[in-house]
Amino acid sequence: MILSKGTKATRWLEFTFEPTGEPIRFPMGTIRGLGDGPRLVVSGGMHGSEYAGVEAAIRLYHEVDPAAISGTLEVCMIYNLPAFQKNLGFVVPQDGKNPGATFPGSLTGTYGEVMAYHMTQSVLSQADAYVELHGGDIPEALTPFALAPVTGDAEVDARSRAMAIAYNLPIVVSRDTSDPAKPARSGFATAALRGTPAILVESGQQGILKMSEVETHMVGLRNILVHLGMVSGQIVNSVKRSFSSEHLATKSDLEGMWYPAIAIGDTIQEGQVAGWIRDYFGNDMAEVKAPFTGFVSVVRTSPAVSAGNVLWEQDRIVGHEE
């Protein structure tokens, strides 16, 4: 979309999934400032039931005055609109795939892969910086954190990390995305591997729209605009950060019921029992142990669990701010 300087507008970015004729639609908002500057892309709703990120994206578009910024702000309010409309967690309903594992996408792939292809080609490829908003899906309790990809490009990695620190969240994770044997398939990592500084940020939980968790995102997004020189102002720095060198999800091998023995904010020891999987009659099937000593940042709060579901996520903390 081409806008005059000092203007803003919303639109539908629309495509067609050729095998079925289904529409692929992204609600977008573009703000072009009066002055020159970077192009920042912000997206909400990668997972359709992560409402804090969706609401923050919408509010950001309405809050920013085009007369007060330099550069261009491009906002995708809800990336995974089909899941949002169906109150569905984690996946794209048309193909059952996690949209955070489909990038850079394929024009000849499944519905979710074609979505990712169009977002990559039409939006992310034009970005100078990218913020991917998440908000804690239906069965997740979490502590807010920021993920900065580590690609092996020192300049890009430093800029991504600086964005993660500026977002004002209590945990900053450096995630290695440089291993070609394990190609990164998330939107933010794909952007970073292509030379665009990018972060994934989490605030919100359990598929609930809670305004205080939306405001956590808003503080971070305002900080990013200041950090990138797009608006004037002071960066809010109200947290003491812990730094993580590894963010690991432990997944279930079984179908059954999950009974956690941990909570977000706990520090668990390597080998400690973090919970149990029981069958539908209440019989123990397995105890699940921590793979390393770390900080618990995400816990599955739903007892229903299938093989491959995340039970909890933890961080290997390697330092703290003074």
C-alpha positions as CSV (number, residue, x, y, z in Angstrom):
1,M,0.0,0.0,0.0
2,I,1.3,3.4,-1.0
3,L,0.3,6.2,1.3
4,S,1.1,9.9,1.4
5,K,3.4,11.1,4.2
6,G,1.5,11.8,7.4
7,T,-1.4,9.4,6.7
8,K,-2.7,6.0,7.8
9,A,-5.2,3.5,6.5
10,T,-6.5,0.0,7.0
11,R,-7.0,-2.7,4.3
12,W,-7.4,-6.4,3.7
13,L,-4.4,-8.1,2.2
14,E,-6.0,-10.8,0.2
15,F,-5.0,-13.9,-1.7
16,T,-6.5,-17.2,-2.8
17,F,-5.6,-20.8,-1.8
18,E,-5.8,-22.2,-5.3
19,P,-6.5,-25.9,-4.6
20,T,-9.8,-25.0,-2.9
21,G,-10.5,-21.4,-3.8
22,E,-10.6,-20.4,-0.2
23,P,-9.6,-16.8,0.6
24,I,-6.5,-16.0,2.6
25,R,-7.0,-12.6,4.3
26,F,-4.9,-10.5,6.6
27,P,-6.3,-7.4,8.3
28,M,-3.6,-4.8,7.9
29,G,-3.0,-1.2,9.0
30,T,-0.3,1.0,7.6
31,I,1.0,4.3,9.1
32,R,3.4,6.5,7.1
33,G,5.1,9.1,9.1
34,L,6.0,12.6,8.0
35,G,9.7,11.9,8.2
36,D,11.9,9.2,6.7
37,G,12.8,6.2,8.8
38,P,12.7,2.5,9.1
39,R,9.8,0.2,8.2
40,L,8.7,-1.7,11.3
41,V,6.3,-4.6,10.9
42,V,4.3,-5.8,13.9
43,S,2.0,-8.9,13.8
44,G,-0.6,-10.2,16.2
45,G,-2.5,-13.5,16.2
46,M,0.1,-15.9,14.9
47,H,-1.9,-18.2,17.2
48,G,-5.5,-17.3,16.9
49,S,-6.4,-17.5,20.6
50,E,-3.5,-15.4,21.9
51,Y,-5.7,-12.4,22.4
52,A,-3.3,-10.0,24.3
53,G,-1.1,-9.9,21.2
54,V,-4.1,-9.3,18.9
55,E,-5.4,-6.5,21.0
56,A,-2.0,-4.9,21.3
57,A,-1.6,-4.9,17.5
58,I,-5.0,-3.2,17.0
59,R,-4.4,-0.6,19.8
60,L,-0.9,0.2,18.4
61,Y,-2.4,1.1,15.0
62,H,-5.0,3.4,16.5
63,E,-2.6,4.9,19.0
64,V,0.2,6.0,16.7
65,D,-0.2,9.4,15.1
66,P,1.3,9.6,11.6
67,A,2.3,13.1,12.2
68,A,4.4,12.1,15.1
69,I,6.5,9.2,13.6
70,S,9.3,8.9,11.1
71,G,9.3,5.9,8.8
72,T,6.5,3.4,8.3
73,L,4.6,1.2,10.7
74,E,2.9,-1.9,9.2
75,V,0.6,-3.8,11.5
76,C,-1.0,-7.2,10.8
77,M,-3.8,-7.3,13.4
78,I,-4.5,-11.0,13.1
79,Y,-2.2,-13.3,11.1
80,N,-4.1,-16.6,11.7
81,L,-7.7,-15.3,11.1
82,P,-9.3,-18.7,10.5
83,A,-8.1,-19.9,14.0
84,F,-9.2,-16.6,15.6
85,Q,-12.7,-17.0,14.1
86,K,-13.0,-20.6,15.4
87,N,-11.5,-19.9,18.9
88,L,-8.9,-22.5,18.0
89,G,-5.5,-22.7,19.7
90,F,-2.0,-23.3,18.2
91,V,-2.9,-24.4,14.6
92,V,-4.3,-23.3,11.3
93,P,-7.7,-25.1,11.0
94,Q,-7.4,-25.9,7.3
95,D,-4.3,-28.1,7.7
96,G,-3.7,-28.6,11.4
97,K,-0.2,-27.1,11.2
98,N,1.3,-24.7,13.7
99,P,1.7,-21.4,11.8
100,G,4.8,-20.7,13.7
101,A,6.5,-23.6,12.0
102,T,5.5,-22.9,8.4
103,F,7.8,-20.0,7.3
104,P,9.0,-18.9,4.8
105,G,6.1,-20.9,3.3
106,S,5.4,-22.3,-0.1
107,L,3.1,-21.2,-2.8
108,T,2.3,-24.9,-3.6
109,G,2.1,-26.0,0.0
110,T,-0.8,-26.5,2.4
111,Y,-3.1,-23.6,3.4
112,G,-0.9,-22.5,6.3
113,E,2.2,-22.7,4.2
114,V,0.6,-20.6,1.5
115,M,-0.4,-18.1,4.2
116,A,3.3,-17.9,5.4
117,Y,4.5,-17.5,1.8
118,H,2.3,-14.5,1.1
119,M,3.2,-12.9,4.5
120,T,6.9,-13.5,3.9
121,Q,6.9,-12.2,0.3
122,S,4.4,-9.3,0.7
123,V,5.2,-8.0,4.2
124,L,8.2,-9.4,6.0
125,S,10.5,-9.0,2.9
126,Q,9.9,-5.2,3.1
127,A,10.6,-4.9,6.8
128,D,13.6,-3.2,8.5
129,A,12.6,-4.7,11.8
130,Y,9.9,-7.2,12.9
131,V,8.0,-7.8,16.2
132,E,5.9,-11.0,16.4
133,L,3.3,-10.7,19.2
134,H,2.2,-13.7,21.2
135,G,-0.2,-13.9,24.1
136,G,-0.3,-17.3,25.8
137,D,-2.7,-19.8,24.1
138,I,-5.7,-21.5,25.6
139,P,-3.9,-24.1,27.8
140,E,-0.8,-22.0,28.7
141,A,0.2,-20.1,31.8
142,L,3.4,-18.1,31.2
143,T,5.8,-15.4,32.4
144,P,6.3,-12.7,29.9
145,F,9.5,-13.1,27.8
146,A,11.3,-12.0,24.7
147,L,13.0,-14.3,22.2
148,A,15.9,-12.9,20.1
149,P,17.1,-15.3,17.4
150,V,20.9,-16.0,17.0
151,T,21.6,-16.4,13.3
152,G,25.4,-16.1,13.2
153,D,25.2,-12.6,11.7
154,A,26.7,-10.5,14.4
155,E,25.1,-7.2,13.4
156,V,21.6,-8.6,13.0
157,D,21.9,-10.6,16.2
158,A,23.0,-7.6,18.2
159,R,20.1,-5.5,16.8
160,S,17.6,-8.2,17.6
161,R,18.9,-8.6,21.1
162,A,18.8,-4.8,21.6
163,M,15.1,-4.9,20.6
164,A,14.4,-7.8,23.0
165,I,16.0,-5.8,25.9
166,A,14.1,-2.7,24.9
167,Y,10.8,-4.5,25.1
168,N,10.9,-4.3,28.9
169,L,10.1,-8.0,29.8
170,P,11.7,-9.9,32.7
171,I,13.2,-12.7,30.6
172,V,15.3,-12.2,27.5
173,V,16.1,-15.4,25.6
174,S,18.8,-15.9,23.0
175,R,17.6,-18.7,20.7
176,D,20.1,-20.4,18.3
177,T,18.5,-20.5,14.9
178,S,21.8,-21.0,12.9
179,D,21.9,-24.8,12.7
180,P,21.1,-25.7,9.0
181,A,20.3,-29.2,10.2
182,K,17.4,-27.8,12.2
183,P,16.1,-25.0,10.0
184,A,14.0,-22.3,11.8
185,R,10.5,-22.2,10.5
186,S,9.0,-19.4,12.6
187,G,8.2,-16.0,11.2
188,F,10.6,-14.0,13.4
189,A,13.5,-16.4,12.9
190,T,13.0,-16.5,9.1
191,A,13.1,-12.7,9.1
192,A,16.3,-12.6,11.1
193,L,18.0,-15.2,8.9
194,R,17.2,-13.0,6.0
195,G,18.9,-10.0,7.6
196,T,16.0,-8.3,9.4
197,P,16.3,-7.8,13.1
198,A,13.3,-9.5,14.7
199,I,11.9,-10.7,18.1
200,L,9.1,-12.8,19.4
201,V,7.4,-11.5,22.5
202,E,5.0,-13.1,24.9
203,S,2.5,-11.5,27.3
204,G,-0.8,-13.0,28.2
205,Q,-2.1,-16.5,29.0
206,Q,-4.8,-19.1,28.8
207,G,-6.6,-17.5,25.9
208,I,-7.9,-14.7,28.1
209,L,-8.0,-11.0,27.0
210,K,-6.6,-9.3,30.1
211,M,-5.9,-5.6,29.7
212,S,-2.9,-5.5,32.0
213,E,-1.2,-8.1,29.8
214,V,-2.1,-6.0,26.7
215,E,-0.5,-3.0,28.4
216,T,2.7,-5.0,28.9
217,H,2.8,-5.3,25.1
218,M,2.0,-1.7,24.6
219,V,4.9,-0.5,26.8
220,G,7.2,-2.8,24.8
221,L,5.9,-1.6,21.4
222,R,6.2,2.1,22.4
223,N,9.7,1.3,23.5
224,I,10.5,-0.3,20.2
225,L,9.3,2.8,18.3
226,V,11.6,5.0,20.5
227,H,14.5,2.5,20.2
228,L,14.3,2.5,16.4
229,G,14.2,6.3,16.3
230,M,10.6,6.4,14.9
231,V,9.2,8.5,17.7
232,S,10.7,10.8,20.3
233,G,10.5,9.9,24.0
234,Q,12.0,7.9,26.8
235,I,12.2,4.1,26.9
236,V,10.4,2.7,29.9
237,N,12.8,0.4,31.8
238,S,10.9,-1.0,34.8
239,V,12.1,-4.6,35.0
240,K,15.2,-6.4,36.1
241,R,16.0,-8.8,33.3
242,S,17.2,-12.4,33.5
243,F,19.1,-13.7,30.5
244,S,18.5,-17.2,29.1
245,S,20.8,-19.1,26.8
246,E,18.3,-21.8,26.1
247,H,14.5,-22.0,26.0
248,L,13.3,-25.6,25.9
249,A,9.8,-27.1,25.6
250,T,9.3,-30.6,27.2
251,K,6.6,-32.5,25.3
252,S,4.4,-35.4,26.1
253,D,5.0,-38.8,24.6
254,L,1.6,-40.1,25.7
255,E,-2.1,-39.4,25.5
256,G,-3.8,-39.0,28.8
257,M,-4.1,-36.4,31.6
258,W,-1.4,-34.0,32.7
259,Y,-0.9,-33.2,36.4
260,P,1.9,-30.6,36.8
261,A,3.9,-30.4,40.0
262,I,5.4,-27.1,39.0
263,A,4.2,-23.5,38.4
264,I,5.4,-20.6,36.4
265,G,8.2,-18.8,38.2
266,D,9.6,-22.0,39.8
267,T,13.2,-23.0,39.4
268,I,13.4,-26.7,38.9
269,Q,16.4,-29.0,39.2
270,E,17.7,-31.4,36.6
271,G,15.9,-34.7,37.1
272,Q,13.2,-33.3,39.3
273,V,9.7,-34.6,38.7
274,A,7.8,-31.8,37.0
275,G,4.5,-33.7,36.8
276,W,2.7,-36.9,35.9
277,I,0.8,-38.3,32.9
278,R,-2.2,-40.5,34.0
279,D,-4.7,-42.5,32.0
280,Y,-8.4,-41.7,32.0
281,F,-8.9,-44.0,35.0
282,G,-6.5,-42.0,37.1
283,N,-3.6,-44.5,36.9
284,D,0.0,-43.2,36.7
285,M,1.5,-43.8,33.2
286,A,4.7,-41.8,33.5
287,E,6.5,-39.2,35.6
288,V,8.1,-36.5,33.6
289,K,11.4,-35.0,34.8
290,A,13.2,-31.8,34.1
291,P,16.0,-32.1,31.4
292,F,18.1,-29.4,33.1
293,T,18.1,-26.9,36.0
294,G,16.1,-23.9,34.9
295,F,13.4,-21.3,35.3
296,V,9.8,-22.4,34.5
297,S,8.4,-19.8,32.0
298,V,5.4,-21.7,30.6
299,V,3.2,-24.5,32.1
300,R,0.4,-26.4,30.4
301,T,-2.7,-25.8,32.5
302,S,-5.1,-28.1,30.7
303,P,-5.2,-31.7,31.9
304,A,-6.0,-33.0,28.4
305,V,-2.8,-34.0,26.7
306,S,-1.8,-35.8,23.5
307,A,1.6,-37.0,22.2
308,G,3.5,-34.0,21.0
309,N,1.8,-31.5,23.3
310,V,4.0,-29.1,25.3
311,L,3.9,-29.8,29.0
312,W,6.1,-26.9,30.1
313,E,8.9,-24.7,28.9
314,Q,12.0,-23.7,30.9
315,D,14.9,-21.4,30.5
316,R,18.6,-21.9,31.2
317,I,19.3,-18.6,33.1
318,V,22.9,-17.4,32.6
319,G,22.8,-13.9,34.1
320,H,20.7,-11.2,35.7
321,E,20.7,-7.4,35.5
322,E,22.1,-5.7,38.6
